[in-house]
Amino acid sequence: MNSSWGGDRHLSVGGWVFGRFRPGPKVELRINPNVSRDWNPRQFLVRLPGEATGLDHDLSLFSRLDYREVRAATRLRYTFTPRLRVEYYAEPFMASLRFSDPGRPAGSRSRDMRRYKDEDAFETTDQGIWRVTEDGVQVEIPPSQAFYANSEISSWRSTFMLRWDWRLGSSFYLVWQQDREHFIERPDPDRSPDPPRRSGALPDLRHRTGSPGAVPGEGDAALAAAASGGVQAQVA
């Protein structure tokens, strides 16, 4: 388990477990589940120029962000002979983002935030667009410039690899890989319920660097070489 606390009150908590099992001389199973949660009270959204808002100054907007992530890397290997084996790798992934409480810095160099909701200067339109009141001027935060939709993303990444060391120093790889993804925008629970919307605007959140306990297997270069949803043969 690991955690971190930043000077800007940014808190991250996470944990992982790594297990390696050999139920038989030819079978090996590795699992690496990982969960994490991240609270950021100063998530930057957008900087709006004064000429676009009607204000006499630029407006930098931030929000609170609650980010949760769960993933589990699993690798199964079966060895037929010392020169022939197959591997299956799967990585289910789920994440959610919750944006709330927009605001701006209280001063030019201040870490404190001025929250519009505390001043009754924030509302959400029926279309889900945020609107704040700054110096008596109502300013809409366009979703086209700032992503703040409460969202959920899930994916399933899997790879199958056949490795044949057909002679000393030479190997043949046959790799099949797929990467499925599902993304849904969830409405703000403070508003009237709307049906969820599918979208593709969310950036890729899956960090492929692996967890501290992850142990890469042989042939990882070949596993990474195949394109998503494709098949590739490689001789090394």
Secondary structure, DSSP 8 states (H G I E B T S, - for coil): -EEEE-TTS-EEEEEE--EEEEEETTEEEEEEEEEEEEEEEEEEEEEE-HHHHT-SS-EEEEEEEEEEEEEEEEEEEEEEETTEEEEEEEEEEEEEEEEEEEEEESSTT---EEETGGGT-EEE-TTS-EEEEETTEEEEE-TTT----EEEEEEEEEEEEEEEEEETTEEEEEEEEEEEEEEEEE--TTS-----EE-S-S-----TT--TT----TTHHHHHHS-TTEEEEEE-
